[in-house]
Amino acid sequence: MTANTIGVTGLEHSRLPARLASLTELTRIAAGRTGSEGFSQELLTDAETLLRRSGERMRMSGSHTVVALAGGTGSGKSSLFNALAGASFSPAGMMRPTTKHLHACVWGMEGAAPLLDWLSVQRRHRYGRASALDEGEALLTGLLLLDLPDHDSVVTGSAAMVDRLVKLADMLVWVLDPLKYADASVHQRYLVPLAGHATVTTVVLNQADTLTPDQVADCAADLRRLLDAEGLLETPVLVTSAATGAGLGELRRTLAAAVAARRAASDRITADIDALLERFAVYAGDSVPGWLPPAVPAPQIPAAPMADEAGSAAREPGPALPRTPERPPWEQAGWVDHEDAGVTARASSPPWPDASPRAGNDPVAGNGIDGPASGRAGGPGEWQPWQTTAAPTKPASTARPPWEDATPDGQGGRAAVLDPVMYIPPGPAATLTGAFAKAAGVAAATETLNGARERRAASYIGWPPGRLAARLRGADPTSARKLLAGDGAATTQAQRSDIDNAITVFADEVGGSLPEPWSRTVRAAARSRDNEAQAALGAAVAQGLPPRDRVTGWWRLIAAVQWLLMLLTVAGVVWIALILSLHGSHKSSSLISDTSLVPWLAVMVVALLLLGWLIESWCQNMVVLAADREREQAKQAITSRIAAVTSQLVLAPTGRELADYEHFRAELAAARDRVLAS
């Protein structure tokens, strides 16, 4: 099997790329919410380190499995290394420290140089089994065996080197001896944290030749008990003797099985992800109370499709905000410039010295543990920092970034961003809008409008004698203009406390049950623009009220009719007065001396006065009905504007925070899912 075919073995069934993509999103979301009450900075650092380390390992040779022999001074670790390698490559002894340097033996050196550089193995301590091998040795082709320094070494830097390499190795073999197999420094510092790494961890009880068979059985049983108590239930325990060769065959078969499966690297990364997700899980609780996700199918993340499938891959919209496939800040930029379209982009240089593949000397360039030969998952739009080879090339134009799928309309092929307000449960949103309307004094403003309209209309349609009598009594109504202006100012200035209380109740209702830091960030988001709410609500009320000086056309007509009736009434009274004053002064009957006209004129005057009063009463009823309609229309307009203010100042910021929370939960669930969706 060649290196290239090794690199893509099992790719179709791998969930690792999707899980790493979800972990990248979790880290991005958490990065903006750190602090004493937020996400642990140590957790974010570990996540960033894991993403970087995974990307580095997956850019390395997928045809080699890195197995590290770790242990303390005198455990026989170096003797076991030499026995497996078939030569005395690493010095062995009982004096501290024995192993001062990192040694490596590689079965099949082709393509291993960048990996050895990454592991920082000095060239003089690299050994290759590239000669003709027997059948047993051939089964180990692809094994890169490390002999780590003693973890309890007194040499400066040895412990730090062991800690680093324990995290970099694909598979760990802990070599213990009968005297120190229960050493707390080994168990508490190394084995207990690896409780979730059983598939890539093996424990070897070495130096069995120093014990009787019964003692070996007792030690192995006690070691098994200790490991089970520490959660390492599935970690195998092997008994060996480097001096006599006992148990080496079983250890070789274990290593050969790991090499043949070529899953140790991905299994190690998977176990690291699982351990990290348990720490992220404490920040994810239940869904937002009262919120129901939209009935939209969730997007399916392809597991690194081949290059010829990149052009036909389509993205499905999902309920969470779209993932931005930007490279996270902890990944170094790896852009590749090319002037000729026919030139294939070379792999970007990895962020460690002397580890980039050399031209013509890397048989696995473009291949990784779980990446396609093309090195990208579905083209530049889906490239992630942990994928195996080249980063996306720069576009010819910098007007659009390479991860946007350009379309003729310029909108790209991405899913539309959902309105963040949809993440707010309807009940609390309606309650907050109602509370803001009450704080803004909508009821008072509209009632004031109703009274002002009636008073304004009375100055046009009112019965002139009645208005004159009211003025003489000093009961002249307040100007509608002054009334509206005064009440509007009072409404704007007096309700700050109600606004604050409404936001507090709303934030507690939608975010109070969420785990930290989300409950705190939801409250902060709800109050992020509360200083603008008072003025915005006042403006919403003022803009929702109709023009203050508006006069309906028929009011002027009725006013003209009223004054015409008043003139006729005055004319009738004057006529009666003339008849009564000139009675008897004219011998002949005339219109100004005929007393028989007085009753009729009096009836006419009374009728005109009664008609004016009836017109005023009828028009007043019409004005009241019209004012009621205008009040309802103004109330609806003001409420609509207040709802827009509420959405803009409170619901949208809170919705974005809740959207991130739901997105965090969705990504955590996706990262935990080991089963590849069909």
C-alpha positions as CSV (number, residue, x, y, z in Angstrom):
1,M,0.0,0.0,0.0
2,T,1.5,3.3,-1.0
3,A,1.6,6.4,1.1
4,N,-1.0,8.2,-0.9
5,T,-3.6,5.4,-0.6
6,I,-2.8,5.2,3.1
7,G,-3.6,8.8,3.6
8,V,-7.2,8.5,2.4
9,T,-8.1,5.1,3.9
10,G,-11.5,5.3,5.7
11,L,-12.1,8.9,4.7
12,E,-15.7,8.4,3.6
13,H,-16.7,7.3,7.2
14,S,-14.7,9.9,9.1
15,R,-16.5,12.5,11.3
16,L,-13.2,14.1,12.4
17,P,-13.3,17.1,9.9
18,A,-16.9,18.0,10.9
19,R,-16.1,17.6,14.6
20,L,-13.0,19.9,14.3
21,A,-15.1,22.4,12.4
22,S,-17.6,22.4,15.3
23,L,-14.8,22.8,17.8
24,T,-13.5,25.7,15.8
25,E,-17.0,27.3,16.1
26,L,-17.2,26.6,19.8
27,T,-13.9,28.3,20.3
28,R,-14.9,31.3,18.2
29,I,-18.1,31.8,20.2
30,A,-16.4,31.4,23.5
31,A,-13.5,33.7,22.7
32,G,-15.7,36.8,23.1
33,R,-17.2,35.7,26.4
34,T,-14.2,35.2,28.7
35,G,-13.5,36.7,32.1
36,S,-14.0,35.9,35.7
37,E,-17.6,34.8,35.1
38,G,-17.2,33.7,31.5
39,F,-15.5,30.9,29.6
40,S,-12.3,29.7,31.1
41,Q,-9.3,31.2,29.4
42,E,-7.4,27.9,30.1
43,L,-10.1,26.1,28.2
44,L,-9.9,28.4,25.2
45,T,-6.1,28.1,25.2
46,D,-6.3,24.3,25.3
47,A,-8.9,24.3,22.5
48,E,-6.7,26.6,20.3
49,T,-3.7,24.4,21.0
50,L,-5.7,21.2,20.1
51,L,-6.9,22.8,16.8
52,R,-3.4,23.8,15.9
53,R,-1.9,20.5,16.9
54,S,-4.5,18.6,15.0
55,G,-3.9,20.7,11.9
56,E,-0.2,20.1,12.2
57,R,-0.5,16.4,12.7
58,M,-3.0,16.0,9.8
59,R,-0.7,17.8,7.5
60,M,1.9,15.2,8.3
61,S,2.4,11.7,6.9
62,G,-0.8,9.6,7.2
63,S,1.3,6.5,6.5
64,H,3.1,6.6,9.9
65,T,1.8,5.9,13.3
66,V,3.7,7.6,16.1
67,V,4.0,5.4,19.2
68,A,5.7,6.8,22.3
69,L,7.3,4.6,25.0
70,A,7.1,6.6,28.2
71,G,8.1,5.7,31.7
72,G,10.4,6.6,34.6
73,T,14.0,5.9,35.3
74,G,14.8,2.2,35.7
75,S,11.5,0.9,34.2
76,G,13.3,-0.7,31.3
77,K,11.7,1.6,28.7
78,S,14.9,2.0,26.6
79,S,15.7,-1.7,26.9
80,L,12.2,-2.4,25.5
81,F,12.8,0.2,22.7
82,N,16.0,-1.6,21.7
83,A,14.4,-5.0,21.8
84,L,11.6,-3.8,19.5
85,A,14.1,-2.1,17.2
86,G,16.4,-5.0,17.1
87,A,19.5,-2.9,17.9
88,S,20.9,-0.9,20.8
89,F,19.9,2.5,19.7
90,S,19.0,4.0,23.0
91,P,21.3,3.7,26.0
92,A,19.8,1.7,28.9
93,G,20.7,1.6,32.6
94,M,19.5,2.0,36.2
95,M,21.2,5.3,37.0
96,R,19.2,8.6,36.9
97,P,18.9,9.9,34.3
98,T,19.4,7.2,31.7
99,T,17.5,8.5,28.7
100,K,18.4,12.2,28.2
101,H,17.4,12.6,24.6
102,L,14.5,11.7,22.4
103,H,15.2,8.7,20.2
104,A,13.2,7.5,17.2
105,C,13.1,4.3,15.2
106,V,11.1,4.3,12.0
107,W,10.0,1.2,10.0
108,G,9.9,2.8,6.5
109,M,11.6,6.2,6.4
110,E,9.9,7.4,3.3
111,G,7.8,10.5,4.1
112,A,8.8,10.5,7.8
113,A,11.2,13.4,7.8
114,P,8.6,16.2,8.2
115,L,7.0,14.2,11.0
116,L,10.3,13.7,12.8
117,D,11.1,17.4,12.4
118,W,7.7,18.2,14.0
119,L,8.4,15.9,16.9
120,S,11.8,17.6,17.3
121,V,13.9,14.4,17.0
122,Q,17.5,15.3,16.4
123,R,18.9,13.8,13.3
124,R,21.6,11.9,15.1
125,H,18.9,10.1,17.2
126,R,16.9,9.0,14.2
127,Y,17.1,5.3,13.2
128,G,15.5,3.7,10.2
129,R,14.6,0.1,9.5
130,A,14.7,0.5,5.8
131,S,16.7,-2.7,5.0
132,A,15.1,-6.0,4.0
133,L,12.8,-7.0,6.9
134,D,11.5,-10.4,7.9
135,E,7.8,-11.1,7.8
136,G,7.3,-10.0,11.4
137,E,9.2,-6.7,10.9
138,A,7.3,-6.0,7.6
139,L,4.0,-5.9,9.6
140,L,5.5,-2.9,11.4
141,T,6.1,-0.8,8.3
142,G,4.7,2.6,9.1
143,L,5.6,2.5,12.8
144,L,7.5,5.5,14.2
145,L,8.6,4.4,17.7
146,L,9.8,7.0,20.2
147,D,11.8,6.4,23.3
148,L,10.9,9.4,25.5
149,P,13.2,10.9,28.2
150,D,12.4,9.7,31.7
151,H,9.5,11.7,33.0
152,D,11.1,11.8,36.5
153,S,14.5,12.9,35.1
154,V,16.4,15.6,37.0
155,V,17.7,17.0,33.7
156,T,16.2,20.4,33.0
157,G,13.6,20.3,30.3
158,S,13.1,16.6,30.2
159,A,9.7,16.7,32.0
160,A,8.5,19.5,29.7
161,M,9.6,17.4,26.7
162,V,7.7,14.4,27.9
163,D,4.6,16.5,28.6
164,R,4.8,17.9,25.0
165,L,5.4,14.5,23.3
166,V,2.7,12.8,25.3
167,K,0.2,15.2,23.6
168,L,1.8,14.8,20.2
169,A,2.0,11.0,20.0
170,D,-0.7,9.0,18.2
171,M,-0.4,6.1,20.7
172,L,1.1,5.9,24.1
173,V,2.8,2.9,25.7
174,W,3.4,3.4,29.4
175,V,6.3,1.2,30.6
176,L,6.1,0.4,34.4
177,D,8.3,-1.8,36.5
178,P,7.3,-4.0,39.5
179,L,8.8,-1.6,42.0
180,K,7.1,1.6,40.8
181,Y,4.0,0.5,38.9
182,A,1.8,2.3,41.5
183,D,3.8,5.5,41.5
184,A,1.3,8.4,42.1
185,S,3.4,10.7,39.9
186,V,2.7,8.5,36.9
187,H,-0.9,7.8,37.6
188,Q,-2.1,11.3,38.7
189,R,0.0,13.3,36.2
190,Y,-0.4,11.1,33.1
191,L,-2.7,8.1,33.3
192,V,-5.7,9.6,35.0
193,P,-6.0,12.5,32.5
194,L,-5.9,9.8,29.7
195,A,-9.0,8.0,31.0
196,G,-10.8,8.8,27.8
197,H,-7.9,7.7,25.6
198,A,-8.2,3.9,26.1
199,T,-8.1,3.1,22.4
200,V,-4.7,4.7,22.0
201,T,-3.1,3.8,25.4
202,T,-1.4,0.6,26.4
203,V,0.2,-0.1,29.8
204,V,3.2,-2.5,29.9
205,L,4.4,-4.1,33.1
206,N,8.1,-4.7,32.3
207,Q,10.9,-6.6,34.0
208,A,8.7,-9.7,34.6
209,D,11.9,-11.7,34.7
210,T,12.7,-10.3,38.1
211,L,9.5,-11.9,39.6
212,T,8.1,-15.3,40.1
213,P,5.1,-16.3,38.0
214,D,2.8,-15.8,41.0
215,Q,4.3,-12.4,41.8
216,V,3.8,-11.4,38.2
217,A,0.2,-12.4,38.3
218,D,-0.3,-10.5,41.6
219,C,1.4,-7.3,40.2
220,A,-0.6,-7.5,37.0
221,A,-3.9,-7.9,38.9
222,D,-3.1,-5.0,41.3
223,L,-2.1,-2.8,38.3
224,R,-5.4,-3.7,36.6
225,R,-7.3,-2.8,39.7
226,L,-5.6,0.6,39.9
227,L,-6.3,1.4,36.3
228,D,-9.9,0.4,36.6
229,A,-10.3,2.6,39.6
230,E,-8.9,5.5,37.6
231,G,-11.3,5.0,34.7
232,L,-8.9,3.2,32.4
233,L,-11.2,0.2,32.1
234,E,-10.5,-0.5,28.5
235,T,-6.7,0.1,28.6
236,P,-4.9,-3.2,28.0
237,V,-2.2,-4.4,30.4
238,L,0.7,-6.4,28.9
239,V,3.4,-8.2,30.8
240,T,6.9,-8.2,29.2
241,S,10.6,-8.7,29.8
242,A,13.0,-6.9,27.6
243,A,15.8,-9.1,29.0
244,T,14.2,-12.5,28.1
245,G,11.9,-11.4,25.3
246,A,8.8,-12.6,27.1
247,G,5.7,-10.8,26.0
248,L,7.4,-9.0,23.2
249,G,5.5,-10.9,20.6
250,E,2.2,-9.7,22.0
251,L,3.4,-6.2,22.2
252,R,4.6,-6.4,18.6
253,R,1.1,-7.7,17.5
254,T,-0.5,-4.7,19.4
255,L,1.7,-2.3,17.6
256,A,1.3,-4.0,14.2
257,A,-2.5,-3.9,14.6
258,A,-2.4,-0.1,15.3
259,V,-0.1,0.4,12.3
260,A,-2.3,-1.7,10.0
261,A,-5.5,0.1,11.1
262,R,-3.9,3.5,10.5
263,R,-6.5,5.1,12.8
264,A,-4.3,5.9,15.8
265,A,-3.7,9.5,14.9
266,S,-7.4,10.2,14.2
267,D,-8.4,8.2,17.3
268,R,-6.0,10.2,19.4
269,I,-7.4,13.5,18.1
270,T,-11.0,12.2,18.6
271,A,-10.2,11.3,22.2
272,D,-8.7,14.8,22.8
273,I,-11.8,16.4,21.3
274,D,-14.0,14.3,23.6
275,A,-12.1,15.3,26.6
276,L,-12.3,19.0,25.6
277,L,-16.0,18.8,24.9
278,E,-16.8,17.7,28.4
279,R,-15.2,20.9,29.6
280,F,-17.3,22.9,27.1
281,A,-20.5,21.1,28.1
282,V,-20.7,22.9,31.4
283,Y,-21.5,26.1,29.5
284,A,-24.4,24.6,27.6
285,G,-27.8,24.0,29.3
286,D,-31.3,23.6,28.1
287,S,-32.7,25.5,25.2
288,V,-34.0,29.1,25.6
289,P,-37.3,28.8,27.5
290,G,-40.3,29.2,25.2
291,W,-38.2,29.2,22.0
292,L,-39.0,26.7,19.3
293,P,-36.5,26.2,16.5
294,P,-37.8,26.8,12.9
295,A,-38.8,23.8,10.9
296,V,-35.8,24.0,8.6
297,P,-33.5,21.0,8.1
298,A,-30.1,21.3,9.7
299,P,-27.1,21.6,7.4
300,Q,-25.2,18.5,6.7
301,I,-21.4,19.0,6.9
302,P,-19.6,16.9,4.3
303,A,-16.6,14.9,5.4
304,A,-14.0,16.4,3.2
305,P,-15.4,15.6,-0.3
306,M,-13.0,14.9,-3.1
307,A,-11.9,17.7,-5.4
308,D,-14.1,16.6,-8.3
309,E,-17.1,16.9,-6.0
310,A,-16.3,20.4,-4.9
311,G,-18.1,22.1,-7.7
312,S,-21.4,20.3,-7.2
313,A,-21.5,20.5,-3.4
314,A,-24.5,22.5,-2.2
315,R,-25.1,23.9,1.2
316,E,-28.4,23.5,3.0
317,P,-29.7,26.2,5.3
318,G,-30.0,25.5,9.0
319,P,-31.6,27.0,12.0
320,A,-28.4,28.3,13.5
321,L,-26.6,31.3,12.2
322,P,-24.4,30.4,9.2
323,R,-20.9,29.3,10.1
324,T,-18.3,31.7,8.8
325,P,-15.4,29.5,7.5
326,E,-12.8,32.0,8.4
327,R,-9.5,30.8,9.6
328,P,-9.3,31.3,13.4
329,P,-6.7,33.8,14.7
330,W,-4.5,31.1,16.2
331,E,-3.8,29.6,12.7
332,Q,-1.1,31.2,10.7
333,A,-2.0,32.5,7.3
334,G,-1.1,30.1,4.5
335,W,-2.1,31.9,1.3
336,V,-0.5,30.8,-1.9
337,D,0.0,33.3,-4.7
338,H,-0.1,32.0,-8.3
339,E,0.1,33.9,-11.5
340,D,-0.7,31.1,-13.9
341,A,-4.0,29.4,-13.6
342,G,-2.3,26.2,-14.7
343,V,0.0,26.2,-11.7
344,T,-1.2,24.0,-8.8
345,A,-1.1,25.6,-5.4
346,R,1.6,24.2,-3.2
347,A,1.0,23.2,0.4
348,S,1.3,26.2,2.7
349,S,4.3,26.1,5.0
350,P,3.4,24.7,8.5
351,P,4.1,27.0,11.5
352,W,7.1,25.0,12.8
353,P,10.7,25.1,11.5
354,D,12.0,22.7,8.8
355,A,8.8,20.8,8.6
356,S,7.4,21.8,5.3
357,P,7.5,19.1,2.6
358,R,10.4,19.4,0.2
359,A,9.8,19.3,-3.4
360,G,10.0,15.8,-4.7
361,N,10.7,14.3,-1.3
362,D,7.2,14.0,0.2
363,P,5.2,11.1,-1.1
364,V,2.2,12.2,1.0
365,A,2.0,15.8,0.1
366,G,-1.7,16.6,-0.2
367,N,-2.8,13.8,2.0
368,G,-3.4,13.5,5.7
369,I,-5.0,11.2,8.2
370,D,-8.6,12.3,7.4
371,G,-8.2,14.6,4.4
372,P,-8.5,14.0,0.6
373,A,-5.7,14.0,-1.8
374,S,-6.9,17.4,-3.0
375,G,-6.3,18.8,0.5
376,R,-9.6,20.7,0.7
377,A,-13.1,19.9,1.7
378,G,-15.2,21.0,-1.2
379,G,-13.1,23.9,-2.4
380,P,-11.9,27.2,-0.8
381,G,-15.4,27.9,0.6
382,E,-15.1,25.0,3.0
383,W,-11.4,25.0,3.9
384,Q,-10.7,24.7,7.6
385,P,-7.4,25.2,9.4
386,W,-7.2,21.6,10.5
387,Q,-7.5,20.2,6.9
388,T,-4.5,18.5,5.4
389,T,-2.8,20.6,2.8
390,A,-3.0,23.9,1.1
391,A,-5.0,26.8,2.2
392,P,-7.3,28.5,-0.3
393,T,-5.5,30.5,-2.9
394,K,-6.0,34.3,-3.2
395,P,-8.8,35.3,-5.5
396,A,-7.9,37.4,-8.5
397,S,-10.0,40.2,-7.1
398,T,-10.0,41.3,-3.5
399,A,-13.5,42.6,-3.8
400,R,-14.9,39.3,-2.5
401,P,-13.2,36.9,-0.1
402,P,-12.6,33.4,-1.4
403,W,-15.0,31.7,0.9
404,E,-18.0,33.4,-0.6
405,D,-19.6,31.6,-3.5
406,A,-20.2,34.4,-6.0
407,T,-23.4,34.5,-8.0
408,P,-24.6,36.9,-10.7
409,D,-26.6,38.9,-8.2
410,G,-23.6,39.3,-5.9
411,Q,-25.3,37.7,-2.9
412,G,-23.2,34.6,-2.9
413,G,-24.5,31.0,-2.4
414,R,-24.7,31.3,1.4
415,A,-27.8,30.7,3.4
416,A,-29.6,33.9,4.4
417,V,-28.9,35.2,7.9
418,L,-32.0,34.6,10.1
419,D,-33.5,37.5,12.0
420,P,-32.1,37.4,15.5
421,V,-35.5,38.5,16.9
422,M,-36.8,35.0,16.0
423,Y,-34.7,33.6,18.9
424,I,-36.8,35.6,21.4
425,P,-39.8,33.7,22.7
426,P,-43.0,35.5,21.7
427,G,-44.4,35.8,25.3
428,P,-41.5,37.8,26.8
429,A,-41.2,39.9,23.6
430,A,-44.9,40.9,23.8
431,T,-44.6,41.6,27.5
432,L,-41.6,43.9,27.0
433,T,-43.4,45.8,24.2
434,G,-46.4,46.3,26.4
435,A,-44.3,47.5,29.2
436,F,-42.5,49.9,27.0
437,A,-45.8,51.2,25.7
438,K,-46.9,51.8,29.3
439,A,-43.7,53.4,30.2
440,A,-44.0,55.8,27.2
441,G,-47.5,56.8,28.3
442,V,-49.3,55.7,25.2
443,A,-52.7,55.5,26.9
444,A,-52.3,59.0,28.3
445,A,-51.1,60.4,25.0
446,T,-54.0,59.0,23.0
447,E,-56.6,60.1,25.6
448,T,-55.1,63.6,25.5
449,L,-55.4,63.5,21.7
450,N,-59.1,62.5,22.0
451,G,-59.9,65.4,24.3
452,A,-57.8,67.9,22.3
453,R,-59.6,67.0,19.1
454,E,-63.0,67.5,20.7
455,R,-61.9,70.9,22.1
456,R,-60.4,71.8,18.8
457,A,-63.5,70.9,16.9
458,A,-65.7,72.8,19.4
459,S,-64.0,76.1,18.3
460,Y,-65.5,75.4,14.8
461,I,-68.7,73.5,15.2
462,G,-69.8,74.9,18.6
463,W,-73.0,76.9,19.0
464,P,-71.8,80.6,19.2
465,P,-74.1,81.5,22.1
466,G,-72.9,78.6,24.1
467,R,-69.3,79.4,23.4
468,L,-69.9,83.0,24.4
469,A,-71.5,81.9,27.7
470,A,-68.6,79.6,28.4
471,R,-66.1,82.4,27.8
472,L,-68.0,84.7,30.1
473,R,-67.9,82.0,32.8
474,G,-64.1,81.7,32.4
475,A,-64.4,78.1,31.2
476,D,-62.5,78.6,27.9
477,P,-60.8,75.1,27.0
478,T,-57.0,74.8,27.0
479,S,-55.4,75.0,23.6
480,A,-55.0,71.5,22.1
481,R,-51.5,72.5,20.9
482,K,-50.4,73.4,24.4
483,L,-52.0,70.3,25.9
484,L,-50.3,67.9,23.5
485,A,-46.9,69.6,23.9
486,G,-47.1,69.6,27.7
487,D,-48.2,66.0,28.1
488,G,-45.7,64.7,25.6
489,A,-42.8,66.3,27.4
490,A,-44.0,64.8,30.7
491,T,-44.3,61.4,29.2
492,T,-40.8,61.5,27.8
493,Q,-39.1,62.5,31.0
494,A,-41.0,60.6,33.7
495,Q,-40.7,56.9,32.8
496,R,-37.0,56.0,33.0
497,S,-37.5,53.7,36.0
498,D,-40.3,51.8,34.2
499,I,-38.0,51.2,31.2
500,D,-35.2,49.8,33.4
501,N,-37.6,47.6,35.3
502,A,-39.1,46.2,32.1
503,I,-35.7,45.3,30.7
504,T,-34.7,43.6,33.9
505,V,-37.9,41.5,34.0
506,F,-37.4,40.6,30.3
507,A,-33.8,39.6,30.6
508,D,-34.5,37.5,33.7
509,E,-37.3,35.7,31.9
510,V,-35.4,34.8,28.7
511,G,-31.9,34.3,30.1
512,G,-32.3,33.8,33.8
513,S,-32.3,30.0,33.5
514,L,-29.3,29.8,31.1
515,P,-25.9,28.7,32.5
516,E,-23.1,31.2,33.0
517,P,-21.8,33.1,31.2
518,W,-24.9,33.2,29.0
519,S,-27.3,34.5,31.6
520,R,-25.0,37.4,32.3
521,T,-24.3,38.1,28.6
522,V,-28.0,38.0,27.8
523,R,-28.6,40.6,30.5
524,A,-25.8,42.7,29.2
525,A,-27.1,42.4,25.6
526,A,-30.6,43.5,26.7
527,R,-29.1,46.6,28.4
528,S,-26.5,47.3,25.7
529,R,-28.6,50.2,24.3
530,D,-30.9,51.1,27.2
531,N,-29.5,54.6,27.3
532,E,-31.2,55.3,24.0
533,A,-34.6,53.8,25.0
534,Q,-36.1,56.9,26.7
535,A,-35.5,59.3,23.9
536,A,-36.5,56.7,21.3
537,L,-39.8,55.9,23.0
538,G,-40.6,59.6,23.3
539,A,-39.9,60.1,19.6
540,A,-42.1,57.1,18.8
541,V,-45.0,58.6,20.7
542,A,-44.5,62.0,19.0
543,Q,-44.2,60.6,15.5
544,G,-47.2,58.4,16.0
545,L,-49.5,61.3,16.9
546,P,-51.3,63.0,14.0
547,P,-50.5,66.7,13.1
548,R,-51.5,68.9,16.0
549,D,-53.0,71.7,13.8
550,R,-55.0,69.5,11.5
551,V,-58.5,70.8,10.9
552,T,-61.1,68.6,9.1
553,G,-62.7,70.3,6.1
554,W,-66.3,69.8,7.2
555,W,-65.5,71.7,10.5
556,R,-65.1,74.9,8.5
557,L,-68.3,74.2,6.6
558,I,-70.3,73.7,9.8
559,A,-68.6,76.9,11.3
560,A,-69.9,78.8,8.3
561,V,-73.4,77.4,8.7
562,Q,-73.4,78.2,12.4
563,W,-72.4,81.8,11.8
564,L,-75.0,82.1,9.0
565,L,-77.7,80.8,11.4
566,M,-76.4,83.3,14.0
567,L,-76.6,86.1,11.5
568,L,-80.2,85.1,10.7
569,T,-81.0,84.9,14.3
570,V,-79.6,88.4,15.0
571,A,-81.5,89.7,11.9
572,G,-84.7,88.2,13.3
573,V,-84.2,89.8,16.7
574,V,-83.4,93.2,15.1
575,W,-86.5,92.8,12.9
576,I,-88.6,92.2,16.0
577,A,-87.1,95.1,17.7
578,L,-87.7,97.4,14.8
579,I,-91.4,96.3,14.6
580,L,-91.9,96.9,18.3
581,S,-90.1,100.3,18.2
582,L,-91.9,101.6,15.1
583,H,-95.3,100.2,16.0
584,G,-98.0,103.0,15.7
585,S,-95.7,105.4,13.9
586,H,-96.8,104.3,10.5
587,K,-100.4,104.5,9.5
588,S,-100.0,101.9,6.7
589,S,-98.9,98.4,7.4
590,S,-95.4,97.4,6.5
591,L,-92.7,94.7,7.2
592,I,-91.2,96.9,9.9
593,S,-94.4,98.0,11.5
594,D,-96.7,95.0,11.1
595,T,-97.0,93.5,14.6
596,S,-98.6,90.4,13.3
597,L,-95.1,89.4,12.1
598,V,-93.6,89.4,15.6
599,P,-94.8,85.9,16.6
600,W,-93.6,84.4,13.4
601,L,-90.3,86.2,13.7
602,A,-90.0,85.0,17.3
603,V,-90.7,81.4,16.1
604,M,-88.0,81.8,13.4
605,V,-85.4,83.1,15.9
606,V,-86.1,80.2,18.3
607,A,-86.0,77.7,15.5
608,L,-82.7,79.1,14.3
609,L,-81.3,78.9,17.8
610,L,-82.6,75.4,18.2
611,L,-81.2,74.4,14.8
612,G,-77.8,75.8,15.7
613,W,-77.8,73.8,19.0
614,L,-79.0,70.6,17.2
615,I,-76.3,71.0,14.6
616,E,-73.7,71.4,17.3
617,S,-75.0,68.3,19.1
618,W,-75.0,66.2,16.0
619,C,-71.6,67.4,14.9
620,Q,-70.2,66.8,18.4
621,N,-71.3,63.2,18.1
622,M,-69.6,63.0,14.8
623,V,-66.4,64.5,16.2
624,V,-66.4,62.0,19.1
625,L,-66.7,59.1,16.7
626,A,-64.0,60.5,14.5
627,A,-61.8,61.3,17.5
628,D,-62.2,57.7,18.7
629,R,-61.1,56.4,15.3
630,E,-58.2,58.8,15.2
631,R,-57.2,57.7,18.7
632,E,-57.2,54.0,17.8
633,Q,-55.2,54.8,14.6
634,A,-52.7,56.8,16.6
635,K,-52.5,54.1,19.2
636,Q,-51.7,51.5,16.6
637,A,-49.2,53.7,14.9
638,I,-47.5,54.5,18.2
639,T,-47.5,50.8,19.3
640,S,-46.0,49.8,16.0
641,R,-43.2,52.3,16.4
642,I,-42.7,51.3,20.0
643,A,-42.5,47.6,18.8
644,A,-39.8,48.7,16.3
645,V,-37.9,50.6,19.0
646,T,-38.1,47.5,21.3
647,S,-36.9,45.2,18.6
648,Q,-34.0,47.5,17.6
649,L,-32.8,48.4,21.0
650,V,-33.5,45.3,23.1
651,L,-34.8,42.3,21.1
652,A,-32.2,42.3,18.4
653,P,-29.1,42.5,20.7
654,T,-30.7,39.9,23.0
655,G,-31.7,37.7,20.0
656,R,-28.1,37.7,18.7
657,E,-26.8,36.6,22.0
658,L,-29.5,33.8,22.2
659,A,-28.7,32.9,18.6
660,D,-25.1,32.4,19.6
661,Y,-26.2,30.3,22.6
662,E,-28.4,28.1,20.4
663,H,-25.6,27.9,17.9
664,F,-23.2,27.0,20.7
665,R,-25.5,24.1,21.7
666,A,-25.9,23.0,18.1
667,E,-22.2,23.0,17.5
668,L,-21.6,21.1,20.8
669,A,-24.1,18.5,19.8
670,A,-22.5,18.2,16.3
671,A,-19.0,17.9,17.8
672,R,-20.2,15.2,20.2
673,D,-21.7,13.2,17.3
674,R,-19.3,10.5,16.2
675,V,-21.7,8.9,13.8
676,L,-21.4,10.1,10.2
677,A,-24.8,11.1,8.8
678,S,-25.6,9.1,5.8
